[in-house]
Every structure is written in C-alpha cells, then in structure tokens.
Amino acid sequence: MSAFRFFASGLWLLSVPPALLWGAKIFAASEFSVGFTIYLLILHYNLNVLSTKVILGIKLQLENNNFARELAESLKQVEILANNDALTNLANRRSLNAMLINTQQKKDHDLENSCLIMFDIDFFKKVNDVYGHAIGDKVLFHFGQRVQLKLRSSDVLSRYGGEEFIAILPGTDLKTALEIAERIRIDIEQHELISAPAISITVSIGVSAFEQNESIDDLINKVDTCLYMAKNNGRNQIWFNIDNIAHEYHASLKI
C-alpha cells in the first residue's frame, strides 16, 4: 500500500497545484482540483479497507491450512492406534482380521497360495511369575521384533493375543512357509532375547495354508490345532496341516 500512497501523492502534486496555478481564474480548474482530491481520498480509503480484508483473508486461509494439517496428522495417529498393538507396535487383531479376509478373497478368486503361521511363546507365564509383567512386556516386544526381522517385506506379523502372534505369508506355498517357520524357531532358540535380565525362550509354531472357499474361523482353527499339537508334544516344535490332519515338521521332511 505504501507504493500506492507514493504514487497517489505524486499524481496529486503533478495535477492539482499546476491546475490551481494555471487556472486560478478559471472555475473549472478549482472544481477539477477539489474533485480529483476527493476522488484520491475515496480511492485511498477503499483500498485500505480492501487491503485489510485481503490480509485477514490470507491469515484465515493460513489458519485453515494449519488446522487441516493438524487434523490430518491426528487422524493418522488415530488410524495407527486403531490398527496397531500398543505394546509391540505390530498389527493388532482388528487389523489382522481385515488382512485375513483380503488374503482369503484372493485365494478364492485367483487361487494365490498363501499361508498362516501362529507362534506361542513357551512357558511365558513363568516369565511373568519370576520377573514380573514389565519384563514380560519386554519379552513380547523383543520377540515380535526378532520374528519381524526373519520375515520377508511382503509378510505381515500381528499380535493375536497374550503371547500368541500370527504371520500372514501372501504368495507363499506350504513348503516355503515351513522353511521360514523353522528358521524363526531356530533363531529364537539360539539367541538371548533380552540381556537385562538375561532371558532366553523357545517358541511353538503351527502352520497352515489358505484353502479355497474356506472360512476364516476354519483357517484359524486349523492352525490353532497345529499349535496345540506342538505344545502338547514337548514345545519348541512346528506342526502343520495337510488335508485337515496335523503333522510334525522336520527339516528333512519332503512336503
């Protein structure tokens, strides 16, 4: 606006004084000078009002943009909280159910092979009883992190509940899923999970493939039965399902 004021002042100096000087005896010159002066004053006032409204509008737009960004960030955090387990930061059961449905639909439509692995930490209750729930929570967190490192980028690990975890392996046949499960079982068995206090654990595992036109409940029941067999037959084992029959897995076994 200062540029306009400078321009208007200059225009007034160039127009009004000469008109009054050259046409002092001419009524029209005085009339022009007064009229032009009034015109510039009105224009100056209106532009001041317009400028204030423009500035207020810009400030309001900036505030709206900031609010929109804050709202988007808040919604993102809500979505994360809704889909992730607060303790392990893995997918929670709600998110798992949605992914199970999606994977089953793919199997039904294009026969894509996919598998489910269920993990259960052996003697986890003993960890809580001896070391307390805070250490038990650390064991759950580090177990999830260690298993996650052994899975592929396409696989999704979730906390199913308590000390149970489930991994969805899309585009994976049963043989490959069993090999991955065995690598995880051996890794957990051979490495200290946390160092303060020093705690090592083992894990029992159930594995099952998605079948066409199978319900999610039936799939979960199959892999849960395999997990039960692994725990009931000595723990630190892998059992898998073929034709609704549970079998113990050995690395030398041909699938």
C-alpha positions in Angstrom: 0.0 0.0 0.0 3.0 2.4 0.6 3.7 2.2 -3.2 0.1 3.3 -3.9 0.3 6.2 -1.4 3.6 7.3 -3.0 2.0 7.1 -6.5 -1.2 8.9 -5.4 0.7 11.7 -3.7 2.9 12.2 -6.7 -0.1 12.2 -9.0 -1.8 14.8 -6.8 1.3 17.1 -6.8 1.6 16.8 -10.5 -2.1 17.5 -11.2 -3.7 19.7 -8.6 -1.2 22.6 -7.8 -0.5 23.2 -11.5 -4.2 23.3 -12.3 -4.8 25.8 -9.5 -1.8 27.9 -10.6 -2.6 27.9 -14.3 -6.3 28.2 -13.9 -6.6 30.3 -10.8 -9.2 32.5 -12.5 -11.0 29.5 -14.1 -13.7 28.0 -12.0 -13.3 24.6 -13.8 -9.7 24.3 -12.6 -10.7 24.7 -9.0 -13.6 22.3 -9.5 -11.2 19.8 -11.0 -8.7 20.1 -8.2 -11.3 19.6 -5.5 -13.0 16.7 -7.3 -9.7 15.0 -8.1 -8.5 15.4 -4.5 -11.8 13.9 -3.2 -11.5 11.0 -5.7 -8.0 10.1 -4.5 -9.1 10.3 -0.8 -12.0 7.9 -1.5 -9.8 5.6 -3.5 -7.2 5.6 -0.8 -9.9 4.7 1.9 -11.4 1.9 -0.2 -8.0 0.4 -0.9 -7.1 0.5 2.8 -10.4 -1.4 3.6 -9.7 -3.9 0.8 -6.1 -4.4 1.9 -7.3 -5.1 5.5 -9.8 -7.7 4.2 -7.3 -9.3 2.0 -4.8 -9.6 4.9 -7.5 -11.0 7.1 -8.5 -13.5 4.4 -4.9 -14.6 4.0 -4.5 -15.1 7.7 -7.7 -17.1 7.9 -6.6 -19.3 5.0 -3.2 -19.9 6.7 -5.1 -20.8 9.9 -7.3 -23.2 8.0 -4.3 -24.8 6.3 -2.6 -25.3 9.7 -5.8 -26.8 11.1 -6.2 -29.1 8.1 -2.6 -30.3 8.6 -3.1 -30.9 12.4 -6.4 -32.7 11.7 -4.8 -34.9 9.1 -1.9 -35.8 11.5 -4.4 -36.5 14.3 -6.5 -38.8 12.0 -3.3 -40.6 11.0 -2.4 -41.2 14.7 -5.9 -42.4 15.4 -5.7 -44.9 12.5 -2.3 -46.1 13.8 -3.7 -46.6 17.3 -6.8 -48.4 15.8 -4.7 -50.9 13.8 -1.6 -51.4 15.8 -0.9 -53.2 19.1 0.2 -50.6 21.7 2.8 -52.9 23.3 4.6 -54.4 20.3 3.7 -51.8 17.6 2.7 -54.7 15.4 -0.7 -55.1 13.6 -3.4 -55.8 16.2 -6.3 -58.4 15.9 -8.6 -55.9 14.3 -6.1 -55.2 11.5 -5.3 -58.9 11.3 -9.0 -59.8 10.7 -9.2 -57.4 7.8 -6.0 -58.8 6.2 -7.2 -62.4 6.7 -10.4 -61.6 4.8 -8.4 -59.9 2.0 -6.0 -62.8 1.6 -8.8 -65.4 1.7 -10.6 -63.4 -1.1 -7.5 -63.5 -3.2 -7.3 -67.3 -2.7 -11.0 -67.7 -3.7 -10.7 -65.6 -6.8 -7.3 -66.4 -8.3 -6.0 -69.4 -6.3 -3.0 -67.5 -5.0 -1.1 -69.6 -2.5 -0.8 -68.0 1.0 0.0 -69.4 4.4 -0.6 -68.6 8.1 1.9 -69.1 10.9 0.9 -69.0 14.5 3.5 -68.6 17.3 3.2 -69.1 21.0 6.0 -68.3 23.4 6.7 -71.4 25.5 6.3 -71.0 29.3 5.6 -67.3 29.1 3.6 -67.4 32.3 6.8 -68.4 34.1 8.5 -65.3 32.8 5.7 -63.1 34.2 5.7 -65.0 37.5 9.5 -64.9 38.0 10.4 -61.5 36.5 7.1 -59.5 36.6 4.9 -58.2 33.9 7.2 -55.3 33.0 9.9 -57.8 31.9 7.2 -60.0 30.3 6.2 -57.0 28.2 9.8 -56.5 27.1 9.9 -60.2 26.1 6.8 -59.8 24.0 8.2 -56.7 22.3 11.6 -58.1 21.5 10.1 -61.4 20.4 7.9 -59.5 17.9 10.9 -57.5 16.7 13.0 -60.6 16.2 10.4 -62.5 14.3 9.7 -59.5 12.1 13.4 -59.4 11.1 13.2 -63.0 9.9 10.0 -62.5 7.8 10.0 -61.0 4.3 8.8 -57.5 3.5 5.6 -58.9 2.0 4.7 -60.8 5.2 2.6 -59.3 7.9 3.1 -60.1 11.6 0.5 -59.3 14.2 -0.1 -59.9 17.9 -3.1 -62.2 18.2 -3.4 -62.0 21.9 -1.4 -62.6 25.0 1.8 -64.4 24.0 0.4 -65.5 20.6 1.4 -64.0 17.3 0.2 -64.7 13.8 2.0 -64.0 10.5 0.3 -63.9 7.1 2.6 -65.0 4.3 1.0 -64.0 0.9 2.0 -65.7 -2.3 3.7 -68.5 -0.3 3.3 -72.3 -0.6 3.3 -74.6 2.4 6.9 -75.8 1.9 8.3 -72.3 1.9 6.2 -71.3 4.9 7.5 -74.2 6.9 11.1 -73.3 6.0 10.6 -69.8 7.2 8.9 -71.0 10.4 11.9 -73.3 11.1 14.4 -70.5 10.6 12.5 -68.4 13.1 12.2 -71.3 15.6 16.0 -72.0 15.5 16.8 -68.3 15.7 14.6 -67.8 18.8 16.1 -70.9 20.4 19.7 -70.0 19.8 19.7 -66.3 20.8 19.2 -64.5 24.1 16.0 -62.4 23.7 16.9 -59.7 26.3 20.0 -59.2 28.3 18.8 -57.4 31.5 17.9 -59.8 32.9 19.2 -62.5 30.6 16.2 -64.3 29.2 16.1 -67.0 26.5 12.9 -68.6 25.3 11.6 -71.1 22.8 8.5 -71.0 20.6 5.9 -73.5 19.5 4.6 -73.0 16.0 1.6 -74.0 13.9 1.4 -73.6 10.1 -1.5 -74.0 7.7 -2.2 -73.0 4.1 -5.2 -71.0 2.9 -7.7 -73.2 1.2 -10.3 -72.0 -1.4 -13.7 -71.2 -0.1 -12.6 -71.7 3.5 -13.9 -69.6 6.3 -11.5 -67.5 8.4 -12.7 -69.4 11.5 -11.9 -72.7 10.0 -8.4 -71.5 8.9 -7.7 -70.2 12.5 -9.0 -73.4 14.0 -6.6 -75.5 11.7 -3.5 -73.5 12.6 -4.5 -73.4 16.3 -4.9 -77.2 16.3 -1.4 -77.5 14.9 0.0 -75.1 17.5 -1.8 -77.1 20.3 -0.1 -80.3 19.0 3.3 -78.6 19.0 2.9 -77.5 22.6 1.3 -80.8 23.8 4.1 -82.9 22.3 7.0 -81.1 24.0 7.0 -77.5 22.8 9.7 -75.8 20.6 8.3 -77.7 17.6 6.5 -76.9 14.4 3.3 -78.7 13.4 1.4 -78.2 10.1 -1.9 -79.1 8.5 -2.4 -81.2 5.3 -5.9 -82.4 4.5 -7.1 -81.4 8.0 -4.5 -83.7 9.6 -1.8 -82.2 11.8 1.8 -83.4 11.2 5.1 -82.7 13.0 7.6 -80.9 10.8 11.2 -81.9 10.4 13.7 -80.2 8.1 14.3 -83.5 6.3 10.6 -84.0 5.6 9.5 -83.7 2.0 6.3 -81.7 1.5 
